[in-house]
Amino acid sequence: MTDLRRWAPWVFVAALGCAPDAAAPVDAALPAPLAAATARLAEAPAEVEGLLAGWHPDRPHHRCDRAALLARAALRTRAPSDAAAALEAAWVACERADRPQVRSDLAGSLAWLSVVGLRDLDRAERALARLAATVPGWPAGAAQLAYYRGLSAAAIGDWRGAQRASDRAAALAAQWVQPKVRWAAVALAAEVAGRLGDHERAVAHLRTLLGEAQGCHRVSVQNNLAWALLGAPDAQAAAVPARRAEADGLLTAALAAAGPCRPGLRANLHTTRARLRLDQGDAPGAAGALSAARSANPSPEPAVALWMDELAARGLAHAGQWAGAADAYAALAAEAEASLLPAAQWRATVGQAEALAALGDAGAADAAYAEADGLLIEQARAVPLGVGHHGFYGDRAGYVLRRADGLVAQGRVGAAADLVRRHRRLALAQVAVGAKVAALTGPARTAWAEAIQAYQGAQAEAQELLARAALLDRAGRAEARQRARGLEARAQAALDRAYTTLGVDPGQVALAPPPPQTLLLVLTAERVFALDAEGARATVPWDGDGAGLLAALDGPLAAAEWVVVLAGARLADVDVHAWPWRGAPLGLQRAVVYGHDLPPGPAGGDGALVVSDPRSDLPAARVEGAGVARRLGAHHLMGLSATRAAVLDGLGRVERLHYAGHGVVDPESPLAGALGLAGGDRLTIADLLAAPQVPTHVVLSGCETARAAGQGVVVGLGLGQAFLAAGAQSVVAAVRPVDDALAAQFFAAYYSDPQAAPEVALRTAWQATRATASESDWASFRLLVR
């Protein structure tokens, strides 16, 4: 029988509405059979059915209570399908009883079971509809409804939807004093934050949980918090020692209290400590912690066993035993491949390559690196769904930079630049996938959910088959692995269907070479690659001195007419066009654009649309919009006429869009960006990605409409970038707040020749603004291209 608690212990607690280590309180007024069964539910759920077998009450509310108690016992003791049948029977029994809270709990439990046990999202949606129907009679059920909606959204990779729902659930649970629901909601919020790469928020949520947890739940949270502190890729170097010290204290306290807890949890604590010891450079200490982990749990699941083996291989590398490390990583990669765990296979292959390089075997190291590069792209398709997401962005970013440095040292500058470009393209595509999933509605969301459900079901079936295979002989294991590969192929076919439905596939990373007379500048935190149509021209170490960098690239710049900037997440807002070159800003001498390595988009419509001052609080924007509309002969939505419906309708009809209004940015969630519209409405990134068609050329005259810096190492998706991802060819937008009057002046110059190409018009506006308002932030506006 499937042990549902292994999916997410906190979800199990919330769904049942009772603590796992204490009996539910018994009402003295209950009939004796019901009271006895209630008292035994937590400690001996298998006894509940026998205690209630001979009792068949006449009163509707007692029949409801009896059926509900049987259903709760079934959740603990029976297979998911049988437990679901018991929940359905209890719902029917409770329909005529005055038990809205019980019906709410039953519907929530069925929704949870449908998501995590049955992977039946249609059934989950029906259960959520039932739960919603109970809220008028049981308002506190709104907290459960929000939580289970978040859980359902997470099941299909809608992490933004899950984030919103879990935050709402936590707030409602606090309002209605539902501590277990609040616990579950905060735990889900921590999980979602980790999936989104927002490790600081995940750490904050886990600290909240730690303040409320008791017993083995507290031990589990301590382990998770220690893991998050060690794994955050965006931690400042100065903060690392303090994080390690905090993690060490958490693990020491957890191990002291973990005696009554399950063996797997105790093993996890020792494994996390092994990772900490390796981070501290203590290879013997790590080996001792791993030995303790294996003693605590001699038969771990395949993924856990592989992680232990990986830490052992890392220990060999830390000790400088490179031959042993290379062999250990090779065996680990083979086992991970056989276990259908591509993230573990990728990490092992990278470790093998690095060990071989340390041994001086350049040929074998290059072959392993090439395999790792392919695995990185393959794994990227699963990341937006949450598979192997934790730490993957940070691990990959560090790998890309190390690998690029190694290629440069070999003189393979072009290969290094391509690797950095592919990494950036993958990150952008993954963020776009997440945003598109969040925007899905109706039949499109259903089709996506069905495909993801098939993908996850086949994967889970394969993993369960492999877990059982560990008990078989060699021939039996070989047969099981062959069958598991068939299931994996079925899973990948379902994933292909899902991405076809979505229209975006993060595995598509073909790169176009620069066209003639174009110089690509690929910016990383430590170096800049310069490429032209002939290939890689140079790689220049960079310490933030833009003028020095351009001076080092004087020759390639002199031969170019276009400069395309491809910047990583941390450098997305750098104003390359404003850097001085030969006595003037580069953007006034060359066409400087900010590219995204996206393939060509579809053709737009005809004509132009101008949207200005939708909130009726920017008089200069209204004047700006009127002037632009006259120059372009455009349809003008001004003030209250700029409704959400009117703007969305116009997007699919025109070739050009000019928006003059408020750009709304959430610093904690770059994907929450929006354009303000009339009546307090907003045009969000999700709206743009869901639009069937957007204009070919877009101008966003609003604050921070090109801001794209993501959290941690993940590239962000600002409003301008969202238009590109939706199909626009070019977007003019600002990376910082802009003055209302300055924007009007800037775009009066921009449209002085309405037929000018965007790069020409932008240079004209830069020149005019610098000439008349030299102290202004003229460089805030930039041109984004696909």
C-alpha positions in Angstrom: 0.0 0.0 0.0 1.2 3.5 -0.8 2.2 5.4 2.4 0.7 8.8 1.6 2.6 10.5 4.4 5.9 10.3 2.5 4.5 12.8 0.0 4.4 15.7 2.5 4.0 15.1 6.2 2.5 18.5 6.9 -0.1 18.1 4.2 -1.1 14.8 5.8 -1.6 16.4 9.2 -3.7 19.3 7.7 -5.9 17.0 5.6 -6.8 14.8 8.6 -7.3 17.7 11.0 -5.6 16.0 13.9 -2.0 15.7 15.2 -0.2 12.4 14.4 1.2 12.0 17.8 -1.9 12.7 20.0 -5.4 11.4 20.1 -8.2 13.7 19.0 -10.1 15.2 21.9 -13.1 13.1 22.9 -16.5 14.8 23.5 -18.0 13.1 26.6 -21.5 13.5 25.1 -20.6 11.3 22.1 -22.2 7.9 21.8 -19.9 5.3 23.3 -18.8 3.6 20.0 -18.1 6.9 18.4 -16.2 8.1 21.5 -14.1 4.9 21.6 -13.3 5.1 17.9 -12.3 8.7 18.1 -10.0 8.1 21.0 -8.2 5.3 19.1 -8.0 7.1 15.7 -4.5 8.6 16.1 -2.8 5.7 17.8 -4.6 2.7 16.3 -6.5 3.7 13.2 -6.8 0.0 12.1 -9.1 -0.6 15.2 -11.6 2.1 14.2 -13.6 0.0 11.7 -14.0 -2.8 14.2 -15.2 -0.4 17.0 -17.9 1.0 14.7 -18.9 -2.2 12.9 -21.9 -3.0 15.1 -23.1 0.6 15.6 -25.6 2.0 13.0 -27.0 5.2 14.4 -30.4 6.7 13.5 -29.6 10.3 13.8 -28.3 12.0 10.6 -25.5 13.8 12.4 -24.3 10.6 14.1 -24.3 8.8 10.7 -22.2 11.6 9.3 -19.8 11.5 12.2 -19.5 7.7 11.9 -18.8 7.8 8.1 -16.3 10.7 8.6 -14.4 8.8 11.2 -14.2 5.7 9.0 -13.0 7.8 6.2 -10.2 9.3 8.4 -9.2 5.9 9.4 -9.1 4.7 5.8 -6.8 7.6 5.0 -4.3 6.1 7.4 -4.7 2.5 6.7 -6.0 1.9 3.1 -4.9 2.3 -0.4 -5.7 5.7 -2.0 -8.5 4.4 -4.1 -10.2 2.8 -1.1 -9.7 5.9 1.0 -11.2 8.0 -1.7 -14.3 5.7 -1.8 -14.6 6.1 2.0 -14.4 9.9 1.7 -17.1 9.9 -1.0 -19.4 7.7 1.1 -18.9 10.0 4.1 -19.7 13.1 2.0 -23.0 11.4 1.0 -23.8 10.5 4.6 -23.2 14.1 5.7 -25.2 15.9 3.0 -28.4 15.9 5.1 -26.6 16.5 8.4 -25.9 19.9 9.9 -22.2 19.4 9.7 -20.6 22.0 7.4 -17.3 21.8 9.2 -17.2 18.0 8.7 -18.2 18.3 5.0 -15.4 21.0 4.6 -12.8 18.6 6.1 -14.0 15.7 4.0 -13.9 17.7 0.7 -10.5 19.0 1.6 -9.2 15.6 2.4 -10.5 14.2 -0.9 -8.9 17.1 -2.8 -5.6 16.4 -1.1 -5.8 12.7 -1.7 -6.8 13.3 -5.3 -3.7 15.4 -5.9 -1.0 13.5 -4.0 -2.3 10.0 -3.9 -4.4 9.5 -7.0 -2.9 12.2 -9.2 -6.5 12.8 -10.4 -6.8 16.5 -10.9 -10.3 16.4 -12.2 -11.4 14.7 -9.1 -9.5 17.3 -7.1 -11.3 20.1 -8.8 -14.7 18.5 -8.1 -13.7 18.1 -4.4 -12.7 21.8 -4.3 -16.1 22.8 -5.8 -17.7 20.9 -2.9 -15.4 22.6 -0.4 -16.3 26.0 -1.8 -20.0 25.1 -1.4 -19.5 24.6 2.3 -17.9 28.0 2.9 -21.1 30.0 3.3 -22.1 27.7 6.2 -18.5 27.3 7.5 -16.6 30.5 6.7 -13.4 29.2 8.3 -13.3 26.6 5.5 -12.1 29.4 3.2 -8.6 28.9 4.6 -8.7 25.2 3.7 -10.1 26.0 0.3 -7.2 28.4 -0.4 -4.6 25.9 0.8 -5.9 23.0 -1.3 -6.1 25.2 -4.3 -2.5 26.0 -3.8 -1.7 22.4 -3.5 -3.6 21.7 -6.8 -1.8 24.5 -8.5 1.6 23.2 -7.4 0.7 19.8 -8.8 0.7 21.1 -12.3 3.7 23.4 -12.0 1.7 26.6 -11.4 4.1 27.8 -8.7 2.9 31.4 -8.9 -0.7 30.3 -8.3 0.5 28.1 -5.5 2.4 31.0 -4.0 -0.7 33.3 -4.0 -3.0 30.6 -2.7 -0.6 29.5 0.2 -0.2 33.1 1.3 -3.9 33.6 1.3 -4.5 30.4 3.2 -2.0 31.4 5.9 -3.7 34.8 6.3 -7.2 33.2 6.5 -6.1 30.5 8.8 -4.6 33.1 11.2 -7.9 35.1 11.0 -10.0 32.0 11.8 -7.6 30.6 14.3 -6.8 27.4 12.5 -3.2 26.6 13.6 -2.9 23.3 11.7 -4.1 24.8 8.4 -1.8 27.8 8.9 1.1 25.4 9.5 0.3 23.5 6.3 -0.1 26.8 4.4 3.3 28.2 5.6 4.9 24.8 4.9 3.6 24.9 1.3 4.7 28.5 1.0 8.2 27.4 2.0 8.2 24.6 -0.6 6.9 26.9 -3.3 9.6 29.6 -2.5 12.2 26.9 -2.9 10.8 25.8 -6.2 10.8 29.4 -7.5 14.5 29.8 -6.4 13.5 32.4 -3.7 15.7 30.9 -1.0 15.5 33.9 1.3 11.7 33.6 1.5 11.9 29.9 2.0 14.3 30.4 4.9 11.9 33.0 6.4 8.9 30.6 6.2 10.9 27.7 7.7 11.9 30.0 10.6 8.2 30.7 11.2 7.5 27.0 11.3 10.3 26.4 13.6 8.9 28.8 16.2 5.6 26.7 16.3 6.8 23.1 15.8 7.0 20.5 18.4 8.4 16.9 18.6 9.5 15.2 15.4 7.8 18.0 13.4 10.3 20.4 14.9 13.2 18.0 14.1 12.0 17.9 10.5 11.8 21.7 10.2 15.2 22.0 11.8 16.7 19.7 9.1 14.9 21.5 6.3 16.0 24.9 7.6 19.6 23.8 7.9 19.4 22.4 4.3 18.0 25.7 3.0 20.7 27.7 4.8 23.4 25.6 3.2 21.8 25.6 -0.2 20.9 29.2 -0.9 22.9 30.2 -4.0 22.3 33.9 -3.5 23.8 34.2 0.0 26.5 36.9 0.3 29.9 35.5 0.9 30.2 37.4 4.2 27.0 35.7 5.4 28.1 32.1 4.7 30.0 31.5 8.0 27.0 32.6 10.0 24.7 30.5 8.0 26.9 27.4 8.5 27.1 28.1 12.2 23.3 28.4 12.4 22.8 25.2 10.4 25.3 23.4 12.7 23.3 24.5 15.8 20.0 23.4 14.2 21.4 20.0 13.4 22.9 19.5 16.8 19.6 20.3 18.5 17.7 18.1 16.1 19.9 15.1 16.5 19.6 15.4 20.3 15.8 15.3 20.0 15.4 12.8 17.1 15.5 9.5 19.1 11.7 8.9 18.9 11.5 9.9 15.2 11.4 7.7 12.2 14.8 6.3 10.9 14.6 8.1 7.6 14.4 11.5 9.4 17.4 10.6 11.6 19.3 9.6 8.5 18.4 12.9 6.8 19.9 14.8 9.7 23.2 13.0 9.5 23.2 13.4 5.7 22.7 17.2 6.0 25.5 17.3 8.6 27.7 15.5 6.1 27.0 18.2 3.6 27.8 20.8 6.2 31.1 19.2 7.1 32.1 19.1 3.4 31.2 22.8 3.0 33.5 23.4 6.0 36.3 21.4 4.4 36.1 18.6 7.0 36.2 15.4 4.8 36.7 13.0 7.8 33.8 14.6 9.7 31.6 14.2 6.6 32.5 10.5 6.3 31.6 10.0 9.9 28.2 11.7 9.4 27.5 9.6 6.3 28.3 6.4 8.2 25.8 7.4 10.9 23.2 8.1 8.2 23.6 4.7 6.7 23.4 3.1 10.1 20.2 5.0 10.9 18.6 4.0 7.5 20.3 0.9 6.0 17.7 0.7 3.1 17.0 4.2 1.8 15.0 5.0 -1.3 17.1 5.1 -4.5 17.3 8.9 -4.6 18.4 9.1 -1.0 21.0 6.4 -1.5 22.4 8.2 -4.5 22.6 11.4 -2.6 24.6 9.6 0.2 26.9 8.2 -2.5 27.3 11.6 -4.0 28.4 13.1 -0.7 30.9 10.2 -0.3 32.3 11.0 -3.8 32.6 14.7 -2.9 34.5 13.7 0.2 37.1 11.9 -1.9 37.4 15.0 -4.1 37.8 17.3 -1.0 40.6 15.0 0.2 42.3 15.2 -3.1 41.8 11.5 -3.9 40.9 12.3 -7.5 41.2 8.8 -8.9 38.9 7.4 -6.3 36.5 10.4 -6.8 36.5 9.8 -10.6 35.6 6.2 -10.2 33.0 6.9 -7.5 31.3 9.6 -9.7 31.4 7.3 -12.8 29.6 4.5 -10.8 27.2 7.1 -9.4 26.3 8.5 -12.8 25.6 5.0 -14.1 23.4 4.1 -11.2 21.6 7.5 -11.5 20.9 6.8 -15.2 19.6 3.3 -14.4 17.4 4.8 -11.6 16.0 7.4 -14.0 17.2 10.3 -11.9 18.7 12.8 -14.4 19.5 15.6 -11.9 21.7 13.1 -9.9 23.2 11.9 -13.1 24.1 15.4 -14.2 25.7 16.2 -10.8 27.7 13.0 -10.9 28.8 13.5 -14.5 30.0 17.0 -13.6 31.9 15.6 -10.6 33.5 13.0 -12.8 34.6 15.6 -15.4 36.1 17.8 -12.7 37.9 14.8 -11.1 39.3 13.7 -14.5 40.4 17.3 -15.2 42.3 17.3 -11.9 44.0 14.1 -12.9 45.2 15.8 -16.1 43.1 13.5 -18.4 41.8 16.3 -20.7 40.3 14.1 -23.3 38.2 12.1 -20.9 37.2 15.2 -19.0 36.0 16.9 -22.1 33.9 13.9 -23.0 32.3 13.9 -19.5 31.8 17.7 -19.7 30.0 17.3 -23.1 27.7 14.7 -21.6 27.0 17.0 -18.7 26.1 19.8 -21.1 23.6 17.6 -22.8 22.1 16.4 -19.5 21.8 20.0 -18.3 19.5 20.9 -21.3 17.6 17.6 -20.9 17.0 18.3 -17.2 15.9 21.9 -17.9 12.6 20.6 -19.4 11.6 19.2 -16.0 12.7 22.2 -13.8 9.6 24.4 -14.4 7.5 21.5 -13.1 9.5 21.3 -9.9 11.4 18.1 -10.6 14.9 18.6 -9.3 14.3 22.3 -9.0 15.8 22.8 -5.5 19.3 24.1 -5.9 19.4 23.4 -9.6 19.5 27.0 -10.7 22.4 27.7 -8.3 24.2 24.5 -9.1 23.9 25.1 -12.9 25.0 28.7 -12.7 28.2 27.8 -10.8 28.8 25.0 -13.2 28.4 27.2 -16.3 30.9 29.8 -15.0 33.4 27.1 -14.0 33.0 25.3 -17.3 33.3 28.6 -19.3 36.5 29.4 -17.5 37.9 26.0 -18.3 37.0 26.4 -22.0 38.6 29.8 -22.1 41.7 28.4 -20.6 41.8 25.9 -23.5 41.4 28.7 -26.0 37.8 27.7 -26.8 36.3 31.1 -26.4 33.4 30.5 -28.8 32.3 27.3 -27.0 32.5 29.1 -23.7 30.3 32.0 -25.0 27.8 29.5 -26.5 27.5 27.7 -23.1 26.8 31.0 -21.3 24.2 31.9 -23.9 22.5 28.6 -23.7 22.3 28.8 -19.9 20.7 32.3 -20.1 18.3 31.1 -22.8 17.3 28.1 -20.6 16.7 30.2 -17.6 14.6 32.7 -19.5 12.5 29.9 -21.1 12.0 28.2 -17.7 10.7 31.5 -16.2 8.4 32.0 -19.2 7.0 28.5 -18.8 6.2 29.2 -15.2 4.4 32.4 -16.1 2.5 30.8 -19.0 1.3 28.0 -16.8 0.1 30.5 -14.2 -1.9 32.3 -17.0 -3.6 29.2 -18.3 -7.4 29.0 -18.0 -10.3 26.9 -19.2 -9.6 24.1 -21.7 -5.9 25.1 -22.1 -5.3 24.6 -18.4 -7.2 21.3 -18.5 -5.1 20.1 -21.4 -1.9 21.1 -19.6 -3.1 19.4 -16.4 -4.0 16.2 -18.1 -0.6 16.0 -19.8 1.3 16.8 -16.6 -0.8 14.3 -14.7 0.1 11.6 -17.2 3.8 12.6 -17.0 3.9 12.6 -13.2 1.9 9.3 -13.1 4.3 7.5 -15.4 7.3 8.8 -13.6 6.0 7.8 -10.2 5.1 4.4 -11.5 8.7 4.0 -12.8 10.2 5.1 -9.5 8.0 2.7 -7.5 9.0 -0.1 -9.8 12.6 0.6 -9.3 12.2 0.9 -5.6 10.7 -2.6 -5.5 13.4 -3.9 -7.8 16.0 -3.4 -5.1 14.7 -6.6 -3.5 15.0 -8.7 -6.6 17.9 -10.8 -8.0 20.0 -9.4 -10.9 17.7 -10.7 -13.6 14.7 -9.3 -11.9 16.3 -5.9 -11.5 17.3 -5.9 -15.1 13.8 -6.6 -16.2 12.3 -4.0 -13.8 14.7 -1.4 -15.1 13.7 -2.2 -18.7 10.1 -1.8 -17.8 10.9 1.5 -16.0 12.6 2.8 -19.1 9.3 2.2 -21.0 7.4 4.1 -18.4 10.0 6.9 -18.6 9.5 7.1 -22.4 5.8 7.3 -21.8 6.4 10.1 -19.3 8.5 12.0 -21.8 5.9 11.7 -24.5 3.4 13.2 -22.0 5.8 16.0 -21.3 6.1 16.7 -25.0 2.3 17.0 -25.2 2.3 19.4 -22.3 4.8 21.7 -23.9 3.1 21.5 -27.2 -0.1 22.7 -25.4 1.9 25.5 -23.8 3.7 26.7 -26.9 7.0 27.1 -25.1 9.7 24.4 -24.6 12.7 25.2 -22.4 14.6 22.4 -24.1 14.8 24.3 -27.4 18.1 26.2 -27.1 19.3 26.7 -30.7 21.4 29.8 -31.0 21.7 32.1 -34.0 25.1 33.5 -34.9 25.5 37.2 -35.0 24.5 38.8 -38.4 27.2 40.8 -40.3 28.4 44.0 -38.7 27.0 43.0 -35.4 28.9 42.5 -32.2 27.4 40.4 -29.4 28.5 41.2 -25.9 27.8 38.3 -23.5 28.1 39.6 -19.9 28.8 37.4 -16.9 29.7 38.5 -13.4 33.5 37.9 -14.2 34.0 38.3 -17.9 32.5 39.6 -21.1 32.6 37.6 -24.4 32.6 39.5 -27.7 31.4 37.6 -30.8 30.7 38.6 -34.3 29.8 36.9 -37.5 33.3 35.4 -37.7 33.0 33.8 -34.3 34.5 34.7 -30.9 36.7 37.8 -31.2 37.7 38.2 -27.5 37.0 37.5 -23.9 37.7 40.3 -21.5 37.8 40.1 -17.7 35.4 42.6 -16.2 35.3 44.3 -12.8 32.5 46.7 -13.5 34.6 49.3 -15.4 32.4 49.8 -18.5 34.8 52.4 -20.1 37.8 50.1 -19.6 35.9 47.2 -21.1 34.9 49.1 -24.2 38.4 50.4 -24.6 39.6 46.7 -24.6 37.1 46.0 -27.3 37.9 49.1 -29.4 38.7 47.1 -32.6 35.6 44.9 -32.7 33.4 47.9 -31.8 34.9 50.0 -34.6 34.0 47.3 -37.1 30.4 46.9 -35.9 27.2 48.9 -36.6 25.1 47.0 -34.1 25.9 45.9 -30.5 23.6 43.3 -29.0 24.0 42.9 -25.2 23.1 39.5 -23.6 23.4 40.0 -19.9 22.9 37.5 -17.0 20.3 38.1 -14.3 22.6 40.1 -11.9 23.6 42.4 -14.8 20.3 42.8 -16.5 20.0 46.5 -15.6 23.5 47.5 -16.6 23.4 50.5 -19.0 25.9 49.4 -21.6 24.6 52.0 -24.1 25.6 54.7 -21.6 29.2 53.6 -21.2 31.7 56.0 -22.7 33.5 55.0 -25.9 35.8 57.3 -27.9 34.5 60.3 -26.0 30.7 59.7 -26.1 28.2 57.2 -24.9 28.3 54.0 -26.9 24.5 54.2 -27.7 25.0 57.5 -29.5 27.6 55.9 -31.9 26.3 52.4 -32.4 22.8 50.8 -32.4 22.8 49.2 -28.9 20.0 46.7 -28.1 19.4 44.2 -25.4 18.8 40.7 -26.8 17.3 37.5 -25.4 18.2 34.8 -27.9 14.6 34.1 -28.7 13.5 32.8 -32.1 11.6 35.1 -34.5 8.0 35.8 -33.4 4.8 35.9 -35.4 3.8 38.9 -37.5 1.6 41.4 -35.8 -1.5 43.2 -37.0 -1.9 46.6 -38.6 -2.1 50.1 -37.3 -1.3 51.4 -33.9 -2.8 51.7 -30.4 -2.0 54.3 -27.8 -3.0 53.9 -24.1 -2.4 56.9 -21.9 -3.0 57.9 -18.3 -5.4 55.0 -17.5 -5.5 56.0 -13.8 -6.2 59.7 -14.6 -3.3 60.8 -12.4 -0.5 61.6 -14.9 -1.4 64.7 -16.9 1.9 64.7 -18.8 1.2 61.1 -19.9 -2.1 62.2 -21.3 -0.4 64.9 -23.3 2.2 62.4 -24.4 -0.4 59.9 -25.5 -2.3 62.5 -27.5 0.8 63.6 -29.3 1.9 60.0 -30.2 -1.7 59.2 -31.4 -1.6 62.1 -33.8 1.8 61.2 -35.2 0.9 57.6 -35.7 -2.7 58.0 -36.6 -3.5 55.6 -33.8 -6.6 54.6 -31.9 -6.3 56.3 -28.5 -7.5 54.8 -25.2 -7.2 57.6 -22.7 -8.2 57.7 -19.0 -11.3 55.7 -18.2 -11.6 54.3 -21.7 -8.4 52.3 -21.1 -10.1 49.4 -19.6 -8.6 45.9 -19.3 -11.0 44.5 -21.9 -10.4 47.3 -24.4 -6.6 47.0 -24.1 -6.6 43.2 -24.4 -8.8 43.4 -27.4 -6.5 45.9 -29.0 -3.3 44.0 -28.5 -4.2 41.4 -31.0 -5.2 43.9 -33.7 -2.3 46.3 -34.1 1.3 46.4 -35.2 2.4 49.1 -32.7 1.6 49.8 -29.1 2.5 52.9 -27.1 1.6 52.8 -23.4 2.0 55.9 -21.2 1.1 55.2 -17.6 2.2 53.4 -14.4 4.4 50.4 -14.4 3.8 48.3 -11.3 6.7 46.3 -9.9 6.8 43.9 -6.9 10.4 43.8 -5.7 9.9 40.4 -4.1 8.3 38.9 -7.2 9.4 40.2 -10.5 6.8 38.2 -12.3 4.1 40.1 -10.6 4.8 43.2 -12.8 1.8 44.9 -14.4 0.7 48.0 -16.4 -1.9 50.1 -14.6 -5.3 50.4 -16.3 -8.6 52.2 -15.7 -10.7 51.4 -12.7 -7.8 50.0 -10.8 -7.3 47.1 -13.2 -3.9 45.8 -14.3 -2.5 44.2 -17.4 -0.2 41.6 -15.9 2.7 39.5 -17.2 0.4 36.6 -17.1 -2.1 38.4 -19.3 0.6 39.1 -21.8 1.8 35.6 -22.0 -1.8 34.3 -22.3 -2.6 36.7 -25.2 -3.1 35.0 -28.6 -1.1 37.8 -30.2 0.7 41.0 -29.2 1.9 44.0 -31.3 5.2 43.6 -33.2 6.7 46.9 -31.8 5.9 48.1 -28.3 6.8 51.2 -26.3 6.3 51.2 -22.6 6.6 54.7 -21.2 6.3 53.8 -17.5 8.5 53.2 -14.5 10.6 50.0 -14.4 8.8 48.4 -17.4 12.1 46.8 -18.5 13.2 45.8 -15.0 14.2 42.1 -15.3 16.5 41.3 -12.4 15.3 38.0 -11.0 15.7 36.5 -7.5 19.1 34.8 -7.0 20.6 33.5 -10.1 17.3 33.1 -12.0 16.8 35.6 -14.9 13.7 37.7 -14.4 10.8 38.4 -16.7 9.8 42.0 -16.7 7.0 43.6 -18.6 9.1 44.3 -21.6 10.6 40.8 -21.6 7.0 39.4 -21.3 6.0 41.2 -24.5 9.0 39.6 -26.3 8.2 36.2 -24.9 4.6 36.6 -26.1 5.8 37.4 -29.7 6.8 41.1 -30.0 10.0 41.8 -32.0 11.0 45.0 -30.1 10.2 46.8 -26.9 11.3 50.2 -25.7 11.0 50.4 -21.9 12.7 51.8 -18.8 14.7 49.9 -16.2 14.2 52.5 -13.5 11.5 55.0 -12.3 11.1 57.9 -14.8 9.8 61.4 -14.4 6.4 61.9 -16.0 7.4 65.2 -17.8 10.8 63.7 -18.9 9.0 60.7 -20.5 6.7 63.1 -22.4 9.8 65.0 -23.7 11.7 61.9 -24.5 9.0 60.3 -26.6 8.2 63.6 -28.4 11.7 63.2 -29.8 11.4 59.5 -30.3 8.4 60.0 -32.6 9.8 63.0 -34.5 10.0 60.6 -37.5 7.1 58.1 -37.0 8.6 55.8 -39.7 12.0 55.5 -38.2 13.2 52.1 -37.0 13.1 51.7 -33.2 16.9 51.8 -32.8 17.1 55.0 -34.8 14.2 56.6 -33.0 15.7 55.7 -29.6 19.1 57.2 -30.5 17.3 60.4 -31.6 15.5 60.5 -28.2 18.7 59.9 -26.3 20.5 62.7 -28.1 17.7 65.2 -27.7 17.2 64.5 -24.0 20.9 64.8 -23.2 21.0 68.1 -25.1 18.0 69.7 -23.3 18.1 67.9 -19.9 21.7 66.8 -19.4 21.1 65.9 -15.7 18.2 63.6 -16.5 18.2 59.8 -16.5 18.1 59.6 -20.3 19.7 56.1 -20.2 16.8 54.5 -18.3 15.1 53.7 -21.6 16.5 50.9 -23.7 15.6 48.8 -26.6 14.8 45.1 -25.9 14.8 42.7 -28.9 14.1 39.0 -29.3 
